[in-house]
């Protein structure tokens, strides 16, 4: 059984819709356990015990949400040397008001610092997520959970 952690921050609800879609996709894999948490509520224990992580952030001023950065700040030092952190598979989605690329780049740089392994190309949706974009989020969750379940990652 694989455990997928999905952390997100939302104010408008757009990122929550994307996170819920990713969670639905991950949960569609038999035996997958999905933990969906706001970044403010997630901590080192969540990070250490998951088999894969999906990070969801809105884009604010061309940057990730402060609560996503806060999660990274709170868990980075504590994660050093912990088993299961090195090469932990991750995926990323951005709810963008502009192009979302800088927020994506900044999160990817942080994930390199953790030595996470990107296993899915980042998904950037602009504006209110429509069904096509939410389906891509479901596919992301499903792909990560299936890969973790099959020990591909």
Residue pairs with C-beta under 8 A, 6 or more apart in sequence:
1 31
1 32
1 33
1 149
2 29
2 31
2 32
2 33
2 51
2 52
2 145
2 148
2 149
3 32
3 33
3 34
3 35
3 49
3 50
3 51
3 52
3 148
4 23
4 26
4 32
4 33
4 34
4 35
4 50
4 51
4 52
4 53
4 54
4 141
4 144
4 145
4 148
5 35
5 37
5 42
5 46
5 47
5 50
5 52
5 53
5 54
6 19
6 22
6 23
6 26
6 34
6 35
6 36
6 37
6 53
6 54
6 55
6 56
6 141
7 37
7 38
7 39
7 42
7 46
7 53
7 54
7 55
7 56
7 68
7 71
8 15
8 16
8 18
8 19
8 36
8 37
8 38
8 39
8 55
8 56
8 57
8 68
9 15
9 38
9 39
9 40
9 56
9 57
9 58
9 65
9 66
9 67
9 68
10 16
10 19
10 38
10 58
10 95
11 58
12 58
12 95
14 58
14 95
14 125
14 127
14 128
14 129
15 56
15 57
15 58
15 65
15 93
15 95
17 129
17 134
18 56
18 93
18 95
18 123
18 125
18 129
18 133
18 134
18 137
19 36
19 54
19 56
19 93
19 137
20 36
21 129
21 134
21 135
21 137
21 138
21 141
22 54
22 56
22 91
22 93
22 137
22 138
22 140
22 141
23 34
23 36
23 141
24 138
24 141
25 137
25 138
25 139
25 140
25 141
25 142
25 143
25 145
26 32
26 34
26 54
26 141
26 142
26 144
26 145
27 34
27 141
27 145
28 138
28 141
28 142
28 145
29 142
29 145
29 146
29 149
30 149
31 149
32 145
32 148
32 149
34 141
34 145
35 46
35 50
37 46
38 67
39 65
39 67
39 68
39 70
39 71
40 67
40 70
40 71
42 71
43 74
43 75
44 74
44 75
44 78
44 79
44 82
47 53
47 75
47 79
47 85
47 88
48 79
48 82
48 83
48 84
48 85
49 84
50 88
51 84
51 88
51 89
51 148
52 88
52 89
52 90
52 91
52 119
52 144
52 145
52 147
52 148
52 153
53 88
53 89
53 90
53 91
53 116
54 90
54 91
54 92
54 93
54 140
54 141
54 144
55 68
55 90
55 91
55 92
55 93
55 107
55 111
56 92
56 93
56 94
56 95
57 64
57 65
57 68
57 92
57 93
57 94
57 95
57 103
57 107
58 65
58 94
58 95
58 96
58 97
58 103
59 94
59 95
59 96
59 97
59 98
59 100
59 102
59 103
60 66
60 103
62 98
62 102
62 103
63 102
63 103
63 106
64 94
64 103
64 106
64 107
68 107
69 110
72 110
72 114
76 113
76 114
79 85
79 114
85 114
85 115
85 116
86 115
87 115
87 116
87 117
87 153
88 114
88 115
88 116
88 117
89 116
89 117
89 118
89 119
89 144
89 147
89 148
89 153
90 111
90 116
90 117
90 118
90 119
91 118
91 119
91 120
91 122
91 123
91 140
91 141
91 143
91 144
92 104
92 107
92 108
92 111
92 118
92 120
92 122
92 123
93 122
93 123
93 124
93 125
93 137
93 140
94 100
94 103
94 104
94 107
94 122
94 123
94 124
94 125
95 125
95 129
96 103
96 124
96 125
96 126
96 127
97 126
97 127
98 126
99 124
99 126
100 124
100 125
100 126
101 124
104 122
104 124
107 122
108 118
108 122
111 118
117 153
119 143
119 144
119 147
119 153
120 140
120 143
120 144
123 133
123 136
123 137
123 140
125 133
125 136
125 137
129 137
144 153
146 152
147 153
